[in-house]
Amino acid sequence: TITRHRGGARGFYCTDVAGMLSTHEMCRLQGCRKKFKWRNIITEPQLGQIAGNAMSIPLVGRILVSLLPAAGLTLPLPDVWAKHVEVK
């Protein structure tokens, strides 16, 4: 779990690289696919805090494609986050 405080302090140790996670890596864990170009607007600790406050994009997407049709607000939606595996 990435929290606002730990994200802002870059306090996550990654054993695979034997070092701390960068803010870009924390954002990737939350489902962001691109690097942010906000370097002149917000600081690295602020971006880490944003990543800590965020909900994972794939999680929100999976919830919404089930929730909206169940509530009768839309027709069935494709789940672009689901991995389709054929069983033989």
N, C-alpha and C positions, 0 to 999 in steps of 0.2 A: 504494500500500500504506500503510495506516495502521498505524503501530507504536505500542507502548505509550508509549515515550518521547516521540515527536512528538505523539501524541494528548494526553498529559498537559500538554505545553508549548504546546498549540494552535499547533503549528508548521506548519500547512498553509495555504499561500497559494492562494486561488482567484482565477484571472484574470477570471472572469465578473463578480465583484462587487468586484474589486480590493481584496481584504482577506482576513483570516484566517477560516478556517472556525470556526463555533461548535461547541460540543459536540453540540448538537441536530443540526446538519448532518452531523457525522461519524457520529452514530448512524443518521441517515437513509441515509447511504451504505452502512451495514452491514445495512440492511433493516428497521430499526425504524420502525414507522409512527406511533407516538404520542410526544408529549413525555413525558419522565420527570417524575414528581412526587417525586423523591428529594432535592430541593434542601436539605432540612433534615437529611438523613442523610449524604450524601456531597458533596464539593466538586466544582466544575467540573473541576479538573485530574484528580481521581479518575475522574470520568465519562469524560473523554477517554482515560485509561489503559484503562478497561474497553472502550471502543470500539476502541482499538488492539489489545487482546488478543483481541477477538472474531472469530469467523468469520461471514461474511455469512449471514444467515438464508436468503435464497433459495438460496444454494449448498448449504447443509446440507440443505434441503428437497429439492432436486433430486437430491442424492446418495442420500438415504434412500429416496425412492420407487423408485429403481432397485435399490438394494442389498438392501433387505428382501425383496422378492419373489424376487430372484436367489438369496438364501440360503435360500429356502424357508420364511421366517418368517411371511409374510403372502401373501394373494392380491394380484394386481396393484392398485396404488394409483393414484388420479388425481394427475397432476402439476399442482397448482394454480399453480405458478410459470411454467409454459410458456405462451407466447403462441401461440394457435392462429390461424394465418393461412391463409385459404382461397386456393388457387391456382386461377386460372381458365384 
